[in-house]
Amino acid sequence: MNTHIYSLNPTCTQPRGVGKSVKDKWYVYFYYTNSNGIRKSFKSYKDLNNKNQDLNQRRKLLAETVAKFDELLKTKKFDIETGIFIKTVSEQVLINNLIEDYLKFKKAIISHYTYLNYNSLFERFKLSAKGLTLSQIDQQFIKDFLKKTPAKPQSKRSYRTYVSGFFNWLKDEKDINIINPTHGLRLDRNEPVERHKIYSKEEIKAIIDYCDANGHVILKTIIYLVYGAQMRISEILRIQVEDINLDYNKIVLPKGKGKIKNREKIVLLDEPLKVYLLNMGLDFKDKDNQKLYFIGQKRAYDKAKFFGRYPISKNTIDTRFKLLKKDLNISLHKTLYSFKHTGNVNLLLSGADLIELMYKNGHKKISQTETYARQLIEQVPETKYIRKSRDDLDFK
């Protein structure tokens, strides 16, 4: 049985052609299910049995007729009672117009930070679907779109959920009779890449010099926190001023702000990083600043600034860093998160033990740190383990 699914005609199968010789009765057919749940067939003989046509002409016309009905099932609603194809609402509406309405709907009910993620994804979607109507968006289109979207597999699964919510909204709020094309969609696994990319000392110096020369103080500060405090970008963008305690060289992320949502995370600040933050000229103790985001925005869609009322999107920072990498000709596979791994490798090179790495990375158990260290150990040159002297035995 053919299981081809048409979003506008979910009970209809893909059309087929019948006819082998000029003596046969040639026709195109497909199956559908009526309102009583009974399976029936639709047949069309129109223009397919002209006695003046030879075999090749009939075959060509049959193929064209099959393609015609396939297109009709994609773009028009088949009335199972009358057997007539009727025009639907989805044919007349461009997908981008519907997306605009959906974003307005979501903006009113979700947080500003979440809305920025929605907006970023659907702006990409609108570029891919420019000029297309709703009826032209099928599962293959969405699969291709997600495949081309630069993101980790976990993020792509979230994006699929965002797109699925859009089609559910069309059905529930717009009363458009359409099958959600994301249902049953399986995403291909990304090609394996190296998990941990490390920056060289020359690259780090070039990046910091670039930030200084172009006034990218915020980007530079984020790099320092990732490298020196082993923080994730998402954690940095959730820091509020009240979370920073420079008197005790630490940042305390309450429950919900760290990677593990059900417990707080303590981030230790080395003295050089603490001095850098103190020299920024920001008042970390002013009571009026405590609820502000360390890196945020004064108003929605404003430029990033220190001590902002609203959080900023991670995509904003990622986009700025991609431009930096392009200007400096740095590998695209190296990300802001790579500074975290680079910082850990350099800690190992400078003699740090697993206990220090455990505290630096906010691990609860030493076993977590051991697993992490195994993944980093390949980046440490073996000459690091050759001692210049030994106190335990005199080799003479």
SVG drawing of the C-alpha trace seen along z (x, -y; Angstrom):
<svg xmlns="http://www.w3.org/2000/svg" viewBox="-20 -53 97 58">
<polyline fill="none" stroke="black" stroke-width="0.4" points="0.0,0.0 1.3,-3.5 1.8,-5.6 2.7,-8.9 1.3,-11.7 -0.2,-14.9 -0.6,-17.5 -3.9,-18.9 -5.2,-15.4 -3.9,-13.0 -6.2,-10.1 -5.2,-10.2 -2.5,-7.9 -0.1,-8.9 -1.7,-8.7 -0.8,-5.8 -1.3,-5.2 -2.8,-2.1 -2.3,-1.0 0.1,1.2 -1.2,1.6 -3.5,-0.5 -6.2,2.1 -6.3,1.4 -8.5,-1.1 -6.0,-3.7 -6.7,-5.7 -5.1,-7.4 -6.3,-6.5 -5.7,-7.1 -7.3,-5.9 -9.0,-8.0 -11.0,-7.4 -14.5,-8.9 -16.3,-10.4 -17.6,-7.0 -14.0,-5.6 -14.6,-3.5 -11.7,-3.2 -12.6,-4.2 -10.8,-4.9 -10.9,-7.9 -10.3,-7.3 -9.8,-9.6 -10.0,-8.5 -10.0,-12.0 -8.0,-12.3 -6.2,-9.0 -8.0,-6.7 -7.9,-8.6 -7.8,-6.0 -5.6,-8.2 -2.7,-8.1 0.1,-5.5 1.6,-3.7 4.4,-6.3 1.9,-9.2 -0.3,-7.4 2.6,-6.7 3.7,-10.3 0.2,-11.6 -0.3,-9.1 2.9,-10.3 1.8,-13.9 -1.6,-13.2 -0.1,-11.3 2.1,-14.4 -0.9,-16.7 -2.9,-14.8 0.1,-14.6 0.4,-18.4 -3.3,-18.8 -3.1,-16.7 -0.3,-18.8 -1.9,-22.2 -5.7,-21.7 -8.1,-20.1 -9.9,-17.0 -13.6,-17.0 -14.3,-13.4 -18.0,-13.8 -18.0,-15.5 -14.7,-14.2 -13.7,-17.8 -10.5,-19.6 -11.2,-22.9 -9.0,-25.9 -7.8,-26.1 -6.8,-29.0 -3.2,-27.8 -2.8,-28.3 -3.4,-32.0 -1.2,-32.8 2.6,-33.1 4.3,-31.2 6.3,-34.3 3.1,-36.2 1.9,-33.4 5.3,-33.4 5.0,-37.1 1.6,-36.5 3.0,-33.6 6.0,-35.6 3.6,-38.4 1.5,-35.7 4.6,-34.1 6.1,-37.5 3.1,-38.2 3.3,-34.9 7.0,-34.0 10.0,-35.6 12.1,-38.1 15.1,-35.8 13.1,-32.9 11.5,-35.1 15.0,-36.1 15.7,-32.4 12.4,-32.0 13.0,-35.1 16.5,-34.1 15.3,-30.7 12.3,-31.9 14.2,-34.7 16.4,-31.9 13.3,-30.0 11.7,-33.0 14.8,-33.4 14.7,-29.7 10.9,-29.8 10.9,-33.2 8.0,-33.3 6.6,-29.9 3.1,-29.2 2.1,-27.0 1.1,-24.2 4.6,-24.0 6.2,-23.4 6.6,-19.7 8.6,-17.4 11.5,-17.3 11.8,-21.1 11.9,-21.2 14.5,-18.4 16.7,-20.2 16.3,-23.5 17.3,-22.0 20.2,-20.2 21.6,-23.4 21.1,-25.3 24.5,-25.5 23.8,-24.1 24.5,-21.2 22.1,-18.1 20.5,-19.0 19.8,-22.6 18.3,-21.2 15.9,-19.0 14.8,-22.2 14.4,-24.0 12.3,-21.1 10.0,-21.6 9.8,-25.3 8.7,-24.6 6.3,-22.0 4.7,-24.5 4.2,-26.8 2.2,-24.3 0.2,-23.3 -0.7,-26.9 -1.8,-27.2 -4.2,-24.3 -5.5,-25.4 -5.6,-29.2 -5.9,-29.7 -8.2,-26.7 -6.1,-25.7 -6.7,-22.0 -3.1,-20.8 -1.1,-17.9 2.0,-19.0 4.9,-18.1 7.3,-17.7 5.5,-14.7 7.7,-11.6 10.6,-13.7 13.9,-12.2 17.1,-14.3 20.3,-12.9 23.2,-12.7 25.9,-15.3 29.2,-14.1 31.6,-13.5 33.9,-16.3 36.6,-16.7 35.0,-17.4 37.6,-19.8 39.3,-22.4 42.2,-24.3 43.4,-27.8 47.1,-28.4 48.8,-31.2 49.3,-33.1 45.5,-32.9 44.5,-34.0 46.8,-37.0 45.5,-37.9 41.9,-37.6 42.5,-39.8 44.4,-42.4 41.5,-42.4 39.0,-43.1 41.1,-45.9 41.6,-47.5 37.9,-47.4 36.4,-48.3 34.8,-44.9 35.1,-45.1 32.0,-42.9 33.3,-40.1 36.7,-40.3 35.1,-40.0 33.1,-37.0 36.3,-35.3 38.1,-36.0 35.2,-34.4 35.0,-31.4 38.8,-30.9 39.6,-32.0 36.5,-30.9 35.5,-27.9 32.0,-29.3 29.5,-28.5 28.2,-31.3 24.6,-30.7 25.7,-31.0 27.5,-34.3 24.5,-35.8 22.4,-34.9 24.7,-36.5 23.0,-39.3 25.1,-41.8 23.9,-40.4 25.5,-37.0 29.0,-38.5 31.0,-38.6 34.4,-40.0 35.3,-40.1 35.3,-36.4 36.5,-35.8 33.5,-34.0 30.2,-34.2 27.3,-32.3 24.8,-31.2 21.4,-30.4 19.3,-27.3 18.2,-27.5 21.1,-29.6 23.8,-27.0 23.9,-23.9 22.4,-21.7 19.1,-23.5 18.3,-22.0 21.4,-23.3 23.4,-26.4 26.8,-26.7 29.9,-28.4 32.4,-29.9 35.8,-30.6 37.7,-33.7 41.5,-33.7 43.0,-36.9 44.0,-38.3 40.4,-37.8 39.1,-39.5 41.5,-42.5 40.3,-42.8 36.7,-43.0 37.5,-45.6 39.4,-47.7 36.4,-47.9 35.1,-50.9 31.7,-49.2 29.9,-49.6 29.1,-46.0 27.9,-47.1 25.3,-49.7 21.9,-48.5 20.2,-49.8 22.3,-47.6 21.8,-44.3 18.9,-43.0 20.5,-44.1 22.2,-41.6 26.0,-41.9 25.9,-41.8 22.5,-42.8 20.5,-45.5 19.0,-48.8 15.9,-48.1 14.9,-45.2 16.9,-45.1 19.4,-47.6 23.1,-47.1 24.8,-44.9 26.0,-46.8 27.2,-46.2 24.5,-46.3 21.5,-46.0 17.8,-45.5 17.2,-42.7 19.3,-39.7 20.8,-39.3 20.7,-36.4 23.6,-34.0 23.2,-34.3 24.1,-37.9 27.5,-37.0 28.1,-34.1 27.5,-36.2 29.9,-38.8 32.6,-36.2 32.1,-34.6 32.9,-37.9 36.0,-38.1 37.1,-34.6 36.5,-35.5 38.7,-38.6 41.5,-36.7 41.1,-33.6 40.6,-31.3 39.1,-27.8 35.3,-27.8 35.3,-24.7 36.8,-26.7 34.1,-28.4 33.8,-30.6 33.3,-27.4 36.7,-26.2 38.2,-28.8 36.9,-26.7 38.8,-23.7 41.9,-25.8 41.9,-27.2 41.6,-23.7 44.5,-22.4 46.7,-25.3 45.8,-24.6 47.1,-21.0 50.2,-22.3 50.9,-24.7 50.6,-21.8 46.9,-21.9 45.6,-18.7 42.2,-17.0 40.8,-18.6 41.5,-22.1 39.9,-21.2 36.9,-19.8 36.3,-23.1 37.0,-25.3 34.5,-23.4 31.8,-23.1 31.9,-19.3 30.1,-17.7 32.2,-14.5 35.8,-13.8 34.7,-11.1 33.2,-13.8 36.5,-15.5 38.4,-12.3 36.2,-11.7 36.7,-15.3 40.4,-15.1 40.7,-12.0 39.2,-14.0 41.7,-16.8 44.8,-14.7 45.6,-14.3 46.1,-18.0 48.9,-18.0 52.3,-17.2 54.1,-14.2 57.2,-16.4 55.1,-17.9 55.5,-14.7 59.4,-14.6 60.7,-16.0 63.9,-18.1 64.9,-16.6 63.9,-13.8 64.0,-14.0 63.0,-10.5 66.1,-8.7 69.7,-9.8 70.4,-8.3 74.1,-7.7"/>
</svg>
